Amino acid sequence: DTKVTEGGLNVTLTIRLLMHGKVKHFRLPQQLPVYRASSGARINISEGSCPERIVTITGPTDAIFKAFSMIALKFEEDINTSMTNSTVTSKPPVTLRLVVPASQCGSLIGKGGSKIKEIRESTGAQVQVAGDMLPNSTERAVTISGTPDAIIQCVKQICVVMLESPPKGATIPYRPKPASAPIIFAGGQAFTIQGQYAIPHPDLTKLHQLAMQHPPFTPLGQTTPGFPGLDATTPTSSHELTIPNDLIGCIIGRQGSKINEIRQMSGAQIKIANATEGSAERQVTITGSPANISLAQYLINAR
């Protein structure tokens, strides 16, 4: 039953959120029972040592909206706290990322983008549907940014769309991967650090060697040793990817130390676009040979 009532939708449903780091707020034993009791929703957090966690909120729609309201207000409180001793003058928006089956994203976007435009205009929230599916799943991330009130109104409208257009076929849910093992390069070889041991990584070593032999802008026609699927004689190309704002610091590092390390290891040129007001993500452009780009992507994802 998808009938809309004054308080929301009179049905039970499940909404999944993708979070980085900030999930620590929900793990505090004294807070999780408060969120559950105050909202009436069931709130669970995926386990594992992953940089990303899935927060699953299930219950009547009114309960879900209350839970979202508490989450959004908590995030706004964190933003205000972080700005207390900061020199930043413009306050960043509260940002949440929903995980939605890809088969429902067409209805959410609407013909020619009409539905998503309507949601943006009526709620005042920024809504962005990722073009690619999340790794090893049939789900996409839907990023919502704005004031807590705008986010709640936006979530309500998204729920209506999801209930009116159920997922088609089987959905493979996104499951975050555990944090990657640290990587070091020594003596022209790649190693992953596991506990107290450095374990050789032959595939990464080959990729690193190829990338170093043929840095960006290698003269065309130059012969190269073979590496399956990667031909360094291919003209230089560029690859773009988006990184959530709350993860960009891990990639840049203190005074640019991490990103410079990735540039040096991969031989690729890497440019990170400036933050755009209202956007929850930053554009990263990687330029080089296929080997350079592949290695740079691997190292960025390993962060």
C-alpha positions in Angstrom: 0.0 0.0 0.0 1.6 3.2 -1.1 -1.1 5.7 0.1 0.4 8.9 1.3 -0.8 10.1 4.7 -0.3 13.4 6.5 2.6 12.0 8.5 4.3 10.2 5.6 3.6 6.8 4.0 1.6 4.2 5.9 3.9 1.2 5.0 7.0 -0.5 6.4 10.2 -0.3 4.4 14.0 -0.5 4.6 16.4 2.2 3.7 20.2 1.7 3.5 22.8 4.4 4.1 26.4 4.3 3.1 28.7 6.1 5.6 32.4 6.8 6.0 34.0 7.3 9.5 31.0 9.3 10.8 29.3 6.0 11.6 31.2 6.1 15.0 28.3 8.2 16.3 25.9 5.3 16.0 28.3 2.8 17.5 28.3 4.6 20.9 26.4 2.3 23.2 24.6 5.1 25.0 23.4 6.6 21.7 22.2 3.7 19.6 19.4 2.7 22.0 18.4 6.4 22.1 18.1 6.6 18.3 16.1 3.3 18.2 13.8 4.2 21.1 13.2 7.8 20.0 12.5 6.9 16.4 10.8 3.5 16.8 12.9 2.2 13.8 15.3 -0.7 13.8 18.8 0.6 13.1 21.6 -1.8 12.4 25.2 -1.2 11.3 27.3 -3.6 9.2 30.2 -5.2 11.0 33.8 -5.5 9.8 36.9 -3.4 9.7 35.8 -1.4 6.6 36.3 2.3 5.9 32.7 2.2 4.7 29.7 0.9 6.7 26.1 0.2 5.8 23.5 1.6 8.2 20.1 -0.2 7.7 17.0 1.6 8.9 13.8 -0.5 8.9 10.3 0.4 10.2 7.1 2.3 9.4 7.9 5.3 7.3 7.2 7.8 10.1 9.8 6.0 12.2 12.3 6.0 9.3 11.8 9.8 8.8 12.3 10.4 12.6 15.6 8.3 12.5 16.8 10.3 9.4 15.9 13.6 11.2 18.1 12.5 14.2 20.9 11.4 12.0 20.8 14.7 9.9 20.7 16.9 13.1 23.6 14.9 14.6 25.7 15.5 11.5 24.8 19.2 11.5 25.9 19.4 15.2 29.2 17.7 14.2 29.7 20.3 11.4 29.0 23.2 13.8 31.5 21.7 16.3 34.2 21.2 13.7 33.8 24.9 12.5 34.2 26.3 16.1 38.0 26.7 15.8 38.1 26.6 12.0 39.0 29.5 9.6 36.4 28.2 7.1 33.6 30.8 6.7 31.1 28.9 4.5 29.3 26.1 6.3 29.2 22.8 4.4 25.9 21.1 3.9 24.8 18.0 5.8 25.4 15.0 3.4 23.9 11.5 3.4 24.4 8.7 0.8 21.5 6.3 0.2 22.1 2.9 -1.4 19.4 2.3 -4.0 18.8 -0.6 -6.4 20.0 0.5 -9.9 16.7 -0.6 -11.4 14.9 2.1 -9.4 17.2 4.9 -10.3 15.5 5.5 -13.7 12.2 6.3 -11.9 14.1 8.5 -9.4 15.8 10.5 -12.2 12.6 10.6 -14.4 12.3 11.3 -18.1 15.0 13.8 -19.1 15.8 14.3 -15.4 12.3 15.7 -14.7 11.7 13.8 -11.4 15.0 14.5 -9.8 14.7 18.2 -10.8 11.2 18.3 -9.2 12.6 16.8 -6.0 15.5 19.3 -5.9 13.2 22.3 -6.5 10.5 21.3 -4.0 12.9 20.3 -1.2 15.8 22.6 -1.7 18.2 19.6 -1.3 20.9 18.7 -3.8 20.4 15.1 -5.1 23.0 13.3 -7.2 22.5 9.7 -8.6 25.9 8.0 -9.2 26.3 6.9 -12.9 28.1 3.7 -12.0 26.9 0.9 -9.7 28.7 0.3 -6.5 31.4 -2.5 -6.7 30.2 -6.1 -7.0 26.5 -5.0 -6.7 23.5 -3.9 -8.6 23.0 -0.8 -6.4 23.9 2.9 -6.9 24.7 5.6 -4.4 22.3 8.5 -4.2 23.9 11.5 -2.5 21.7 14.0 -0.7 23.0 17.4 0.6 21.3 20.3 2.3 19.8 21.4 5.6 18.4 18.6 7.9 14.8 19.8 7.0 15.6 19.6 3.2 17.1 16.2 3.6 14.0 14.8 5.4 11.7 16.2 2.8 13.9 14.7 0.1 14.0 11.3 1.7 10.2 11.3 1.9 9.9 12.0 -1.8 12.5 9.3 -2.6 10.6 6.8 -0.5 7.4 7.6 -2.5 9.3 6.9 -5.8 10.8 3.7 -4.5 7.4 2.4 -3.3 5.7 3.3 -6.6 8.5 1.7 -8.7 9.7 -1.5 -6.9 13.0 -3.0 -8.0 13.0 -5.1 -11.1 14.8 -8.5 -10.9 17.1 -9.6 -8.2 19.2 -7.0 -6.4 22.8 -7.8 -5.4 23.4 -5.7 -2.3 26.6 -3.6 -1.9 28.9 -5.0 0.8 31.8 -2.7 1.7 35.2 -4.4 1.4 37.6 -4.4 4.4 40.3 -1.8 4.4 43.2 -2.8 2.1 46.5 -3.8 3.5 49.2 -1.1 3.3 51.4 -1.2 0.2 55.1 -0.4 -0.1 57.6 -0.5 -3.0 61.2 -1.5 -2.3 63.9 -2.5 -4.7 61.5 -2.3 -7.7 59.1 -4.8 -6.0 55.6 -4.3 -4.5 54.7 -5.7 -1.0 51.6 -5.7 1.1 52.0 -5.3 4.8 50.2 -8.0 6.8 50.9 -7.8 10.5 54.7 -7.8 10.9 55.4 -9.3 7.5 55.9 -7.8 4.0 54.2 -10.2 1.5 55.4 -9.9 -2.2 52.6 -8.8 -4.6 53.8 -10.0 -8.1 51.0 -8.6 -10.2 51.4 -5.2 -8.6 55.2 -5.4 -9.1 54.7 -6.1 -12.8 52.3 -3.2 -13.1 54.6 -0.9 -11.2 57.6 -1.9 -13.4 55.6 -1.2 -16.6 54.4 2.1 -15.2 57.9 3.2 -14.3 59.4 2.1 -17.7 56.7 4.1 -19.5 55.7 7.2 -17.7 53.1 9.5 -19.2 53.7 10.8 -22.7 55.9 7.9 -23.8 56.8 8.5 -27.5 54.4 6.6 -29.7 55.7 3.5 -31.5 58.2 2.7 -28.7 58.3 -1.0 -28.0 57.4 -2.3 -24.6 57.4 -5.5 -22.7 54.1 -7.2 -22.6 51.7 -7.0 -19.7 48.3 -8.8 -20.2 45.6 -6.3 -21.0 47.8 -3.3 -20.7 49.7 -1.8 -23.6 52.0 1.1 -22.7 52.3 2.1 -26.4 48.7 3.2 -26.3 48.4 7.0 -26.5 48.2 8.8 -23.2 44.6 9.0 -21.9 42.7 10.4 -18.9 40.3 8.8 -16.5 38.0 10.6 -14.2 36.6 9.4 -10.9 34.7 11.0 -8.0 35.8 10.8 -4.4 33.4 11.7 -1.4 34.6 14.9 0.4 35.0 13.0 3.7 37.5 10.7 2.1 39.6 13.2 0.0 41.8 14.0 3.0 43.0 10.4 3.3 44.0 10.5 -0.4 45.7 14.0 -0.3 47.5 13.4 3.1 49.2 16.0 5.3 50.5 18.8 3.0 49.8 16.6 0.0 52.2 13.8 1.1 49.9 10.9 0.2 48.9 12.1 -3.3 52.5 13.0 -4.1 53.5 9.4 -3.1 50.8 8.0 -5.4 52.0 10.2 -8.3 55.6 9.0 -7.7 54.6 5.3 -7.4 52.3 5.2 -10.4 54.0 7.7 -12.7 50.6 9.2 -13.4 49.5 12.8 -13.4 46.7 13.3 -10.8 44.6 16.4 -10.5 42.0 16.9 -7.8 39.4 19.5 -8.6 38.5 22.2 -6.0 35.5 21.7 -3.8 32.2 22.8 -5.4 29.7 24.5 -3.2 26.7 22.1 -2.6 28.6 19.1 -3.9 29.5 16.1 -1.7 32.2 14.8 -4.0 35.4 16.0 -5.7 36.5 15.2 -9.2 39.8 13.4 -9.7 41.5 13.2 -13.1 44.3 10.7 -13.7 46.4 11.0 -16.9 49.0 8.6 -18.2 49.4 5.3 -20.0 47.0 2.5 -19.1 49.6 1.1 -16.7 50.0 4.5 -15.0 46.2 4.9 -14.7 45.6 1.4 -13.4 48.3 1.6 -10.7 47.1 5.1 -9.6 43.5 3.8 -9.3 44.6 0.8 -7.3 46.6 3.0 -4.9 43.8 5.5 -4.5 41.3 2.7 -3.7 43.8 1.2 -1.3 43.6 4.4 0.8 
